[in-house]
Amino acid sequence: MIHVSVLGYGTIGSGVVEVLSTNQESIDKRAGQPIRLKYVLDLRDFPGSPIEDKLVHDYSIIANDPEVQVVVETMGGVHPAYEFVKEALEKGKSVCTSNKELVAAHGAELLALAKEKNVNFLFEASVGGGIPIIRPLNQCLTADEIEEITGILNGTTNYILTKMTDEGSEFETVLKDAQDKGYAERNPEADVEGYDACRKIAILTSLAYGMQVDYQDIYTEGITKITDVDIKYAKALNAAIKIFGTSRKVDGKVYAMVAPMMINQSSPLFSVNDVFNAIFVRGNVLGDVMFYGRGAGKLPTASAVVADVVDAVKHMGKNIMTIWSTKKLELASVDEASHRFFVRLSGEKAANEALAAELFGEVEEVTAEGVTGEYAFITKEMTEKAFKDASCKLPSMISRIRVNF
Ligand code: HSE
């Protein structure tokens, strides 16, 4: 029998407890032996709850109990999760976590420690919630050189952009509605500013190239500047606006960024709506593959955590090799990345056309029903740097969005 303890009885932690209990029989069968919950760590009390008799407030009880062989970390945030996880690994316990902040900041170091102690540090739920993506990258796509990973990696922002598209509403209105329904956090900054997606693409890129990608190095732009008028233009183009986390290897250099993109039906990510996530991977021999599902939420995320627990139990005394070294991967400057750009200028076409042509050459004009007093167009493909240099000479630019078609 393997004893497991859960750190943090919030949404995901309570989901893990629920999944372990609901699917106990099949989980035990798949793990090859019974898995039982011994402790739950939380600062709060939960009188009358099913874990009342397992609740502890002092982490050292778990850390110092040799019977606990697997620790599930679902507290979130870097501290004290990092210290707790490190101590668990040092004491020869495997750790399964859903915590992307922790994995993005300390993944390589904790993997090295797990290897040294011959245990496992597993983090399937840290990216894409219930979608299997970490294990496929680590264990299935190993014959390929990864050329691109592009994902809709954040459910909250995908929900907001989908609602803005379906209802024609403004960002602030939809955000408030999402908060009222519990789909968006009261403090939505990490989601809407793209920080959450940034950590997730940092983790995926680190795994794809086997080196440490510092999330602070990734150019990150959120969705707070996307307006209902941008959506009208997208609709006129039969396109959609999505926020992508993306990394690409071009001529041996790796680029990574998080930013809103205008995409059309030619993208496999076009139909990924609401809270769903999807991750598109291109390998040099496999070609394209896509992973789709629920990227957030109590039970989908808990499903991935418990699958890691089963894997940890199946690999007791054996470290699962993961290529993610502490050696830093220097990302190429996004200035060199190329896209087309959708640009909105205030003022009529006649007042803007000549300057736009002078700066961008031939452009594709875009009009949208009910939008007046501005001139909008899509440039040809150009580098970020060339666009920046040209657009700073445009006194009337309202906004710009990268275009992926
Ligand atoms: N806030 C995240 C999201 C939760 O909306 O996708 C899952 O990481």
Boltz pocket constraint, residues with backbone or C-beta under 6 A from the ligand:
constraints:
  - pocket:
      binder: B
      contacts: [[A, 125], [A, 126], [A, 129], [A, 153], [A, 154], [A, 155], [A, 156], [A, 157], [A, 183], [A, 191], [A, 196], [A, 295], [A, 296], [A, 297]]
      max_distance: 6.0
